[in-house]
Amino acid sequence: MKPLFHHENRQKSERSRRVYARYELAHTAADFIAAISFLIGSVMFFFESMQTPAIWLFVIGSVFFLIKPSLRLARELTLYRMGEINKLADREEQED
């Protein structure tokens, strides 16, 4: 099994490609939500009456910026574990 964050882990099987694609979609959605939150929050800061909601949008955007690397790590750990399970299954078959 290749180490974490190695491109070959993503292409090992149809299942690993689907897992990779799902995590990429989630990562892109988190990126988009973070960017939109910061953009809207920035515009709201021009109006004093909207500064509190703007702060909340910055907090929400920050949470989504935190989610992004968390998703990547979860994806890589999932792909790594999938490879380890495949290795164990191959060993079991060879012992039979």
N, C-alpha and C positions, 0 to 999 in steps of 0.2 A: 504494500500500500504506500502510495506517495504521501508526503507530509501535507499538513494543512495548507490551504491556499495554493495548491498545485492544480493547474488547469486539467490535467488528465483525470483527476477525480470526478470532474463534472461530466465526462464523456464515457464513463465505464459501461453504462447500460441505459436502456430507455428510461428506467425508473430514476436514475441519477440525473438524467437530462431534465425530466419533469420536475424533480425537486429543485434543481438549480433554477429553472425557469420561474417556478412559483416564488422562490426567495427573491429573484431579481425583480419580479413584479411588485412584491411587497416593498423592496428597497426603493424602487422608483416612486411608488406611491408616497412613501415616507419623505422622500426628497422633495417631491412636489408639494406636499402639505406643509413642510417646513418653509419652503421658499414663499409660498402664497401667504402663510401666516406672517412672515417677516415683511413682505411687501405691503400687505394691508395694514399691519401694525405701524409701519413707517409712515404711511400716508395719514393714518389716524393721529399721529403725533403732531401734525400741523394744527390740529384743533384741540385746544386745551380741555374742552369738555369730553374728549374721547381718549384722553391719555391713560386712564385706568384700563379700559378694554384693550388699548394698544399694548400695554404692559402684559396683559394676559395672552395676547397673541404672540408676543415675544417668548413668553414662557412655553406656550404650546409648541411654537417653532423649535425651541431649544430641546424640548422632549423628543420631537421627531428627529432632530439631528442626533440625539443620543440613540434613538432606535435604529438608525442606519447601520452603525458599526456592530450593534448587537445582532441585527439580522444577518450580517455577513458572517459573524463568528458562529451563530447558530447554524447557518447553512453549511459552513465548512465542517463543523463538528458532525452534523447529520451525514454529510457525504463521507466523511472519514469513517464513521461508525458503520455505514452501509458497506464500505469496502472491507472492514474488519469482519463483519458478519459473513460476507461472501467468502473470505479466506477460511473462516471456521467451517462453513458448509463444504468447501472444496476439500479440506482436510478430512472431514467426516466421510465424504464419498470415497476418498482414497483409502481409508482404513477399512472400508467394507469389502 
